[in-house]
Amino acid sequence: MSFNKKVNSLLEEKGITKAQLAKAANIPYTTLDSMLKRDTDTERLKTIYSIAKYLGVSVEYLVFDDVSEAFEGEAQMFISQKETELINGYRLLDKRGAETVKAMVKQQMDYLRSDMQSRSNKIKAQELRIPIYDSPAAAGESLPFTDDDFTYYERNENVPHHADFGVRVSGDSMEPIIKNNCVVWVHRQDTVDVGSTGIFVLNGESLCKKLDFRNGKCLLTSNNPAYRPIEVLESDDLRVVGKVLGSAFI
């Protein structure tokens, strides 16, 4: 059955007029009427589908200037076969049965709204806090963490916008820029630029250092000249945990 015949059949089955369809689909009635009177549009649609398939895009991408237009109001307009069966069944119920169904639907909807609100509140609460780890080693481990690994800190002007977590630094190797026992704010990422300070895991040991390359060698360096650079050998396992965005005493 062609596209045109299928549309006409569905209109008759659902008791919908062409005028109603034209208004709901936001297309001129004359355009719709012309389409449904011809029986040649099926081949055009197949051609569009074939082009979209070959190019690896959706039909909506080819047809609409803004793909979101294709789905605007879709939830309100589209009714599946199962939904149609439920609607038809509901219409056959007596008053008592209809009231029972409405009460059950309302109860379920109230539960869903409450659950969604609870999830939303939890997400907002998490966004307002940032974890601070007691050592770089804790920050280098994979999630999930135990409660002993970190404490939450309320975000404020001390915390850079893109920081994902904080690490309390122990030692003076990064002084004078990063002080002993201060917290460094870190954006989690897999790489850092040369010259950037980050949290690294070298052979299982987590370090707050600066990445450097000299004479073809990869080095993890300290701000404090009293500490010699750590050369990273080809046999070493080096992983970047994140980039240090700043520090603060907390």
Protein Blocks (a to p, Z undefined) as FASTA:
>chain_A
ZZklmmmmmmmmnopafklmmmmnopafklmmmmmmpcklmmmmmmmmmmmmmnopafkl
mmpmblklmmgoklmmpccfklmmmmmmmmmpcfklmmmmmmmmmmmmmmmmmmmmmmmm
mmmmmmmpccddfbfklmmpccdddfklpccddddfklcfklcbdcddedjklpckbcgh
iacdddddfbdcehiacdddeehiacddddddeehiacdddfblkbccddddfkbccddf
bdcfbdcdZZ
